[in-house]
């Protein structure tokens, strides 16, 4: 019966690096992901604010005309 090697996983491929280096890289990746998420939420709030202002202005004009 031939010995089979376990599949190469992400943790096995990171095992060759020092733990501090892996922790530093994961910290940078997490910070960039949070920064991107914050930017998306910020622009989402701008879009939502614009839609609320447009809807409010349209409702005001429509109520004024009727």
C-alpha positions as CSV (number, residue, x, y, z in Angstrom):
1,X,0.0,0.0,0.0
2,X,1.7,3.3,-1.1
3,X,1.8,6.2,1.3
4,X,-0.2,9.1,0.1
5,X,0.9,12.6,1.1
6,X,-1.8,14.9,2.5
7,X,-3.0,17.6,0.3
8,X,-1.1,20.8,0.4
9,X,-3.2,23.3,2.4
10,X,-2.7,27.0,3.1
11,X,-1.5,26.3,6.6
12,X,1.1,23.8,5.4
13,X,2.4,26.2,2.8
14,X,2.7,28.9,5.5
15,X,4.5,26.6,7.9
16,X,7.9,27.4,6.4
17,X,7.7,31.1,7.3
18,X,8.4,32.6,10.7
19,X,5.2,33.1,12.8
20,X,5.9,36.8,13.2
21,X,6.0,37.3,9.4
22,X,2.8,35.4,8.9
23,X,1.1,37.5,11.6
24,X,2.4,40.7,10.1
25,X,1.2,39.8,6.6
26,X,-2.3,38.8,7.9
27,X,-2.4,42.1,9.8
28,X,-1.7,44.1,6.7
29,X,-4.3,42.1,4.7
30,X,-6.9,42.6,7.4
31,X,-6.2,46.3,7.5
32,X,-6.5,46.7,3.7
33,X,-9.8,44.7,3.7
34,X,-11.2,46.9,6.5
35,X,-10.1,50.0,4.6
36,X,-11.8,48.9,1.4
37,X,-15.0,48.0,3.4
38,X,-14.9,51.5,5.0
39,X,-14.6,53.1,1.6
40,X,-17.5,51.1,0.2
41,X,-19.7,52.0,3.2
42,X,-18.7,55.7,2.9
43,X,-19.7,55.8,-0.8
44,X,-22.8,53.8,0.0
45,X,-23.8,56.5,2.5
46,X,-23.2,59.2,0.0
47,X,-25.5,57.5,-2.5
48,X,-28.1,56.9,0.2
49,X,-28.0,60.6,1.3
50,X,-28.3,61.7,-2.3
51,X,-31.3,59.5,-2.9
52,X,-33.0,60.7,0.3
53,X,-32.4,64.3,-0.7
54,X,-33.8,63.7,-4.2
55,X,-36.8,61.9,-2.9
56,X,-37.5,64.6,-0.3
57,X,-37.2,67.3,-3.0
58,X,-39.5,65.4,-5.4
59,X,-42.1,64.8,-2.6
60,X,-42.0,68.5,-1.7
61,X,-42.5,69.6,-5.3
62,X,-45.3,67.0,-5.8
63,X,-47.1,68.0,-2.5
64,X,-46.7,71.7,-3.4
65,X,-48.3,71.2,-6.9
66,X,-51.2,69.2,-5.6
